[in-house]
Amino acid sequence: MEDQNYENISHPDIDGFPIGLKEAVFGPVSLILGLLTANCLLFGGANLGFALAMLGNLAVAAGYLRWSGHKGNWYSRVLLILSALIIPGFVRSDDGFVKFVLLGFLFVSLNLGLVTMAGRNLWNPAGVRSLLDPFRGLFGLGFGKLGASFRGVRRSFTDGSPAARNTGAVILGLAIAVPVLAVMIPLLMKADAAFEGLLDLLPEFNGNEVLTTVVFGGFWGCVLFTRGLALNHCVSGGMAPASDKKGVNPLTVNTALFSVCALYVVYLLSQLAYFVGGFSGILPEGYSLAQYARRGFFEMAWLCAINLLVMILGISLARKREGKRPLSTRLACLFLGLVTLFFVAASGAKMVMYIGAYGMTRLRVLTMVIVAFLGLTTAVVSLWLFLPRLPYMQVVMITALLMGGAVLWTDVDTLVAGYNVEAYLSGSLETVDVYYLSGLGSGAVPQIARLASDAPDQEIRESAALVLEGRWVGAEDLRGWNYTDHTAREYLPGEPEDMTYDSDLPGEE
């Protein structure tokens, strides 16, 4: 039994986590993946190298927990599978903003999936407070238990278990081998041209890059290793119990909710004809299409978010009576939900009119996605008000991952440029803003090339050709490769060998 000397440990924080055969594999691999993740993200961006490292992190962490006997449930498997499907999207897109947002999604989904798989949830996964568990999983168990993992590794050198001693020997051997290999590899490269050519396929490293990778990557690898040990060995004590005595007097909550509801009743009655125009396509008197579509759209998006927050806070804060939230509180929240869904439908109809007349932009598309997500979330929460067993937070999490993954894989710039150019060439749009397209990412380049060759307006063709001539996508090593940049290079006239600032400008002699 590889861990038999640790079976009766009751205070891993004091004595250190058990170290055995599984940890002998998991530890070094986590360290290597930590180095790869840090190096690829810092020096190659969130592209191919980072995606491969993240998939490795997911597979190794889940594999270690599965090897340790943690099978998880359907929710943990769905979270991890969806995360694994989203990660390759970083290779598809070059959209830095969407990638940044999706990194936040992945932080929550990956850590929540692992915490749930190990059964270390502090909060019910069906409730909104379950969003605290991912932070606890990484910061509380990953960063917070580093000392326990170091003490466990140190004890493995002197523990009576053969597996533990072998683990310590392996870790020490790796620590010795790293500096030795750092000296031997350059010597072998100088001694043999074939070996040097093989290593030339790898990215070039400098001293600062190596130091940065070792510092940040080494620390991250230790955190990944510690998180796995803590999820495997720490006892969470079970989920926090619910109590009917907790909460605020329902009269206080209802007073606030009914005040908001009364405001919305007055507002909706005064604006009913204005909103109906968005569904019917009829413009109110005195408004142009652009004025009508733009007026209030983003404000309504904020109102949808605020309404959803008020609903969740109201139903969460109201003290239960006989195990249920007061009916009056639920009805008030339901009214807010219906108002929110009406805002979502009205704003969506207005934006469809606007896009049909003036084309797509990144802001319009991303705002529409957010509003659609708020609408779906509001619908789920509204159902949960009268179906308390509905796991609304699990549905919301899965919906967020599906929508976020769809946005990443679609690539917003590719979608916007493709729609605008196709609508212009088909005659649906009178013109197309080449200047706006030139400010989009690499996903717009193939569509700009279509304009340069197919646009019926000579001025637009010339403008698109100038954009292509001035566009440059820098060469990237394997770590920074992504599909969108690679495709864009095929449409560009060529990358200058020496970028200078004294080249002739158009119109100069």
C-alpha positions in Angstrom: 0.0 0.0 0.0 1.8 3.1 -1.2 0.3 5.5 1.2 -0.1 3.3 4.2 1.9 5.4 6.6 -0.3 8.4 5.9 -3.7 6.8 6.2 -4.2 8.0 9.8 -3.0 11.6 9.2 -5.6 13.9 10.7 -3.9 17.3 10.3 -2.4 17.5 6.8 -1.9 21.3 7.3 0.6 20.4 10.1 2.1 17.2 8.9 2.0 17.8 5.1 0.0 16.2 2.4 0.5 12.5 1.7 3.0 11.8 -1.1 2.9 8.6 -3.0 3.2 7.1 -6.5 0.3 9.3 -7.9 2.0 12.4 -6.6 5.3 11.3 -8.0 3.7 11.5 -11.5 1.4 14.5 -10.8 4.0 16.8 -9.2 6.6 16.9 -12.0 4.0 17.0 -14.8 2.2 19.9 -13.0 5.5 21.8 -12.8 6.2 21.3 -16.5 2.7 22.4 -17.4 3.1 25.4 -15.2 6.3 26.4 -17.0 4.6 25.9 -20.4 1.5 27.8 -19.5 3.5 30.8 -18.2 5.9 30.9 -21.1 3.3 30.5 -23.8 0.9 33.1 -22.3 3.5 35.7 -21.6 5.5 35.3 -24.8 3.1 33.8 -27.3 -0.3 35.2 -26.1 -3.4 33.2 -25.7 -2.9 31.1 -28.8 -1.8 27.6 -29.8 0.9 27.1 -27.1 -1.3 28.4 -24.3 -4.3 26.3 -25.5 -2.2 23.1 -25.5 -0.9 23.9 -22.0 -4.4 24.6 -20.7 -5.7 21.3 -22.1 -2.8 19.6 -20.4 -3.6 21.3 -17.1 -7.2 20.2 -17.3 -6.4 16.6 -18.3 -3.7 16.1 -15.7 -5.7 17.7 -12.8 -8.9 15.7 -13.7 -6.8 12.5 -14.3 -5.1 12.8 -10.9 -8.4 13.2 -9.1 -9.9 10.3 -11.1 -6.9 8.2 -10.3 -7.4 9.0 -6.6 -11.0 7.7 -6.7 -13.0 10.9 -7.3 -15.5 10.2 -10.1 -17.5 13.4 -9.8 -21.1 13.8 -11.0 -22.8 14.9 -14.2 -22.3 18.6 -13.5 -18.5 18.4 -13.0 -18.2 16.3 -16.2 -20.3 18.8 -18.2 -18.2 21.8 -16.9 -14.9 20.1 -17.7 -16.0 18.9 -21.1 -17.3 22.3 -22.1 -14.1 23.9 -20.9 -12.1 21.4 -23.0 -14.2 22.4 -26.0 -13.8 26.1 -25.4 -10.0 26.1 -25.0 -9.2 25.2 -28.7 -11.2 28.3 -29.6 -8.2 30.4 -28.5 -6.4 29.0 -31.6 -9.4 29.9 -33.8 -9.7 33.6 -32.8 -7.3 36.6 -32.4 -9.9 38.6 -30.5 -8.0 39.7 -27.4 -11.1 41.1 -25.6 -13.2 38.0 -26.0 -10.3 35.8 -25.0 -9.8 37.9 -21.9 -13.4 37.4 -21.0 -13.3 33.7 -21.8 -10.3 33.3 -19.5 -12.6 34.5 -16.6 -15.2 31.9 -17.7 -12.6 29.2 -17.8 -11.3 30.1 -14.4 -14.7 29.6 -12.9 -15.7 26.5 -14.9 -12.4 24.7 -14.5 -12.0 25.3 -10.8 -15.7 24.7 -10.1 -15.6 21.5 -12.2 -12.6 20.2 -10.2 -14.0 21.2 -6.8 -17.3 19.5 -7.7 -15.5 16.4 -9.0 -13.6 16.0 -5.7 -16.7 16.7 -3.7 -15.2 19.7 -1.9 -18.1 22.1 -2.5 -18.8 24.5 0.3 -22.0 25.7 -1.4 -24.8 24.0 -3.2 -23.9 23.9 -6.9 -27.5 24.8 -7.8 -27.3 28.2 -6.1 -25.6 31.4 -6.9 -23.2 31.2 -4.0 -21.5 28.2 -5.7 -19.6 30.9 -7.7 -17.5 31.3 -4.5 -16.2 27.7 -4.7 -13.9 28.3 -7.7 -12.1 31.1 -5.8 -11.9 28.9 -2.8 -10.6 26.0 -4.9 -7.7 28.0 -6.4 -6.8 30.6 -3.8 -7.9 28.8 -0.6 -6.7 25.3 -1.5 -4.1 26.2 -4.2 -2.3 29.2 -2.8 -3.4 28.7 0.8 -2.0 25.1 1.1 1.4 25.5 -0.5 3.1 25.0 2.9 1.3 21.7 3.4 2.4 20.4 0.0 6.0 21.5 0.6 6.0 19.8 4.0 4.6 16.6 2.4 7.4 16.6 -0.2 10.0 17.2 2.5 8.6 14.3 4.6 8.7 12.0 1.6 12.5 11.9 1.9 12.5 10.4 5.4 9.1 8.6 5.5 9.1 4.8 5.8 7.0 4.3 2.8 9.1 3.0 -0.2 6.8 4.9 -2.6 7.2 8.1 -0.7 11.0 7.8 -0.6 11.0 7.0 -4.3 8.9 10.1 -5.0 11.3 12.3 -3.1 14.2 10.8 -5.0 12.4 11.5 -8.4 11.7 15.1 -7.4 15.3 15.6 -6.3 16.6 14.0 -9.5 14.6 16.4 -11.6 15.9 19.4 -9.6 19.4 18.2 -10.3 18.8 17.4 -14.0 17.4 20.8 -14.9 20.6 22.8 -14.5 22.7 20.0 -16.0 20.6 19.9 -19.1 20.8 23.6 -19.4 24.6 23.3 -19.7 24.6 20.1 -21.9 22.0 21.2 -24.5 24.0 24.2 -25.9 27.2 22.1 -26.0 25.4 19.3 -28.0 24.0 22.0 -30.4 27.5 23.2 -31.2 28.8 19.7 -31.5 26.2 18.4 -33.9 24.5 20.3 -36.8 21.6 17.9 -37.0 20.7 18.2 -33.4 21.0 22.0 -33.7 18.6 22.0 -36.6 16.2 19.9 -34.6 16.2 22.4 -31.7 15.9 25.3 -34.1 12.3 24.3 -34.7 11.6 25.4 -31.1 11.1 29.0 -30.2 14.2 31.0 -29.3 14.7 31.9 -25.7 16.7 34.6 -24.0 17.9 34.9 -20.5 15.1 37.2 -19.3 12.5 34.9 -20.9 14.0 31.9 -19.1 14.1 33.7 -15.8 10.5 35.0 -16.1 9.3 31.6 -17.1 11.0 29.9 -14.2 9.7 32.4 -11.6 6.1 32.6 -12.8 5.8 29.2 -14.3 7.4 27.5 -11.4 5.1 29.2 -8.9 2.1 28.4 -11.0 3.1 24.7 -11.3 3.4 24.5 -7.5 -0.1 26.0 -7.2 -1.5 23.5 -9.6 0.2 20.6 -7.7 -1.0 21.9 -4.4 -4.6 22.4 -5.6 -4.7 18.8 -6.7 -3.4 17.5 -3.4 -5.7 19.7 -1.4 -8.8 18.7 -3.4 -7.8 15.0 -2.9 -6.9 15.1 0.8 -8.6 18.1 2.5 -11.9 17.5 4.2 -14.4 20.3 3.5 -16.8 19.4 6.2 -19.7 19.3 3.7 -21.8 22.0 2.2 -23.0 24.9 4.3 -26.5 24.1 5.7 -29.5 26.3 4.8 -31.4 28.0 7.6 -34.9 29.4 7.6 -33.8 31.9 10.4 -31.4 33.6 8.1 -32.4 36.6 6.0 -34.1 39.9 6.1 -37.7 40.6 7.2 -39.8 40.0 4.1 -41.7 43.2 4.7 -38.5 45.2 4.2 -37.7 43.3 1.0 -41.2 43.6 -0.3 -41.3 47.3 0.3 -38.2 47.8 -1.8 -39.4 45.4 -4.5 -42.9 46.8 -4.9 -41.5 50.3 -5.1 -39.4 49.3 -8.1 -42.4 47.5 -9.6 -44.6 50.6 -9.2 -42.0 52.6 -11.1 -42.0 50.1 -13.9 -45.8 50.1 -14.2 -45.8 53.9 -14.7 -42.9 53.7 -17.1 -44.4 51.0 -19.2 -47.8 52.6 -19.5 -46.1 55.9 -20.6 -43.8 54.2 -23.2 -46.0 51.4 -24.5 -46.5 52.9 -28.0 -42.8 53.7 -28.2 -41.8 50.1 -27.4 -44.4 48.5 -29.7 -42.8 50.3 -32.6 -39.7 48.2 -32.2 -41.7 45.0 -32.8 -43.8 46.3 -35.6 -41.0 48.2 -37.5 -43.0 51.4 -37.3 -41.0 54.4 -36.3 -42.5 56.9 -33.7 -43.1 60.3 -35.1 -40.1 62.6 -35.1 -37.5 59.7 -35.0 -35.2 58.5 -37.7 -34.3 54.8 -37.8 -30.9 55.5 -36.3 -32.3 57.7 -33.5 -35.0 55.2 -32.7 -32.7 52.1 -32.6 -29.9 53.7 -30.7 -32.0 55.6 -28.2 -32.1 53.7 -24.9 -30.7 50.4 -26.2 -27.7 50.3 -24.0 -29.6 51.8 -21.1 -32.1 49.0 -21.3 -29.3 46.5 -21.3 -28.1 48.0 -18.0 -31.6 47.9 -16.7 -31.9 44.2 -17.6 -28.7 43.5 -15.6 -29.9 45.5 -12.6 -33.4 43.9 -12.7 -31.8 40.4 -12.6 -29.5 41.4 -9.7 -32.5 42.8 -7.8 -34.5 39.6 -8.4 -31.6 37.4 -7.1 -31.0 39.7 -4.1 -34.6 40.0 -3.2 -35.4 36.3 -3.3 -32.1 35.4 -1.5 -32.5 38.0 1.3 -36.1 37.5 2.1 -36.4 35.2 5.2 -38.1 31.9 4.5 -41.4 31.0 6.1 -42.0 27.2 6.6 -39.2 26.5 4.2 -40.4 28.7 1.4 -39.9 32.3 0.3 -43.0 34.5 0.8 -45.4 34.4 -2.2 -45.6 38.2 -2.3 -41.8 38.3 -2.7 -41.8 35.8 -5.5 -44.6 37.5 -7.3 -42.8 40.9 -7.2 -39.6 39.2 -8.5 -41.6 37.5 -11.2 -43.0 40.9 -12.3 -39.4 42.2 -12.5 -38.5 39.1 -14.6 -41.4 39.7 -17.0 -40.4 43.4 -17.4 -36.8 42.3 -18.1 -37.9 39.8 -20.7 -40.0 42.6 -22.4 -36.9 44.9 -22.4 -34.8 42.1 -23.9 -37.4 41.5 -26.7 -37.9 45.2 -27.4 -34.2 46.1 -27.4 -33.5 43.0 -29.6 -36.1 44.1 -32.1 -34.7 47.6 -32.2 -31.1 46.4 -32.7 -32.2 44.0 -35.5 -33.7 47.0 -37.3 -30.5 49.0 -36.7 -28.2 46.3 -38.0 -30.5 45.7 -41.0 -30.1 49.4 -42.0 -26.6 50.2 -41.0 -24.7 46.9 -40.6 -23.0 45.2 -37.7 -20.3 46.5 -35.4 -18.5 44.7 -32.6 -20.3 46.7 -29.9 -23.7 45.9 -31.4 -23.0 42.1 -31.6 -21.4 41.8 -28.2 -24.2 43.8 -26.5 -26.8 41.7 -28.2 -25.1 38.6 -26.9 -25.0 40.0 -23.4 -28.7 41.0 -23.6 -29.6 37.5 -24.8 -27.7 35.9 -22.0 -29.5 38.2 -19.5 -32.8 37.2 -21.0 -32.1 33.5 -20.7 -30.8 33.9 -17.2 -33.9 35.9 -16.2 -36.2 33.2 -17.7 -34.4 30.5 -15.7 -34.5 32.5 -12.4 -38.2 33.3 -13.0 -39.0 29.6 -13.3 -36.9 28.9 -10.2 -39.1 31.2 -8.1 -41.9 28.7 -8.3 -39.8 25.6 -9.0 -37.3 25.7 -6.1 -35.7 22.4 -7.0 -34.7 23.7 -10.4 -30.8 24.0 -10.4 -30.9 27.4 -11.9 -27.2 28.2 -11.3 -26.1 25.0 -13.1 -28.3 25.9 -16.0 -26.9 29.5 -16.1 -23.3 28.3 -15.9 -23.8 25.8 -18.8 -25.6 28.5 -20.8 -22.8 31.0 -20.2 -20.2 28.5 -21.3 -22.1 27.5 -24.5 -22.7 31.2 -25.5 -19.1 32.2 -24.6 -17.7 29.3 -26.5 -19.9 30.1 -29.5 -18.7 33.8 -29.5 -15.0 32.7 -29.3 -15.3 30.0 -32.0 -17.3 32.3 -34.4 -14.8 35.2 -34.0 -16.7 38.5 -33.8 -14.5 40.3 -36.3 -15.0 37.6 -38.9 -18.8 37.7 -38.3 -19.1 41.5 -38.5 -16.9 41.8 -41.6 -18.6 38.9 -43.3 -22.1 40.3 -42.7 -21.3 43.8 -43.7 -19.5 42.9 -46.9 -22.1 40.3 -48.0 -24.9 42.7 -47.3 -23.2 45.4 -49.3 -22.4 43.1 -52.3 -26.0 41.8 -52.3 -27.4 45.3 -52.2 -29.0 45.1 -48.7 -26.6 47.9 -47.6 -26.0 51.0 -49.7 -22.4 51.3 -48.7 -19.8 49.7 -46.4 -17.4 51.4 -44.1 -13.9 50.3 -45.2 -12.3 52.4 -42.6 -14.2 50.6 -39.8 -13.3 47.2 -41.3 -9.6 48.2 -41.3 -9.7 48.6 -37.5 -11.0 45.1 -36.9 -8.8 42.1 -36.3 -7.3 39.7 -38.8 -10.7 38.0 -39.3 -11.8 41.0 -41.4 -8.9 40.7 -43.9 -10.5 38.1 -46.2 -13.6 40.2 -46.5 -11.6 43.4 -47.2 -9.9 41.4 -50.0 -13.4 40.6 -51.4 -14.1 44.3 -51.5 -10.8 45.0 -53.2 -11.8 42.7 -56.1 -15.6 42.6 -56.2 -16.9 46.0 -54.9 -19.0 47.7 -57.6 -17.8 51.1 -56.3 -14.3 52.0 -57.6 -13.5 54.2 -54.6 -14.3 51.3 -52.2 -12.2 48.9 -54.2 -9.2 51.3 -54.1 -9.7 52.0 -50.4 -9.8 48.2 -49.6 -6.7 47.7 -51.7 -4.8 50.4 -49.8 -5.9 48.8 -46.5 -4.5 45.4 -47.6 -1.2 47.1 -48.7 -0.8 48.7 -45.3 -1.9 45.7 -43.3 0.8 43.6 -41.7 0.5 40.5 -39.6 3.8 39.8 -37.8 5.5 36.5 -38.0 4.9 34.3 -34.9 6.5 31.2 -33.6 4.5 28.0 -32.8 3.4 29.4 -29.4 1.6 32.4 -30.9 0.1 30.6 -33.9 -3.7 31.0 -34.5 -5.9 30.2 -37.4 -7.3 33.7 -38.1 -3.8 35.3 -38.4 -2.6 32.5 -40.5 -5.6 32.8 -42.9 -5.1 36.6 -43.1 -1.5 36.3 -44.3 -2.8 34.5 -47.4 -4.7 37.7 -48.5 -1.9 40.2 -47.8 0.4 41.4 -50.6 3.5 40.5 -48.6 5.3 41.4 -45.4 8.2 43.8 -45.6 11.6 42.2 -44.7 12.8 45.4 -43.0 10.1 47.7 -41.5 11.3 51.3 -41.9 9.7 54.7 -41.6 11.4 56.4 -44.6 9.5 54.6 -47.3 7.7 56.7 -49.9 4.2 57.8 -49.0 1.4 57.8 -51.5 1.6 60.9 -53.7 5.2 61.7 -52.7 8.1 61.7 -55.2 
